[in-house]
Amino acid sequence: MKDKVCPKCKSKDVEEMMYGMMYFEACEAFGGSEEFYGGCSPDDETRPDFICLSCGYEWK
């Protein structure tokens, strides 16, 4: 997500959160990184849409 900037630390190292069943192939495609995996059945009202990979801040 090159156009997104973290509102907390201003880093551009931001990813969109992913939700749903994570399969082995998907984990491999992301290099085994789970920072931006939000779980299988999140509450749509409160789940974050983005995560900063620099500071870990999550936001809608």
Number of C-alpha atoms within 10 A of each C-alpha: 10 8 7 16 17 21 12 12 12 13 14 16 16 23 20 18 20 17 15 11 12 14 9 9 10 11 13 10 10 11 9 11 10 13 14 21 17 20 14 11 10 12 8 8 7 9 16 18 16 22 24 25 16 13 14 15 15 20 16 11
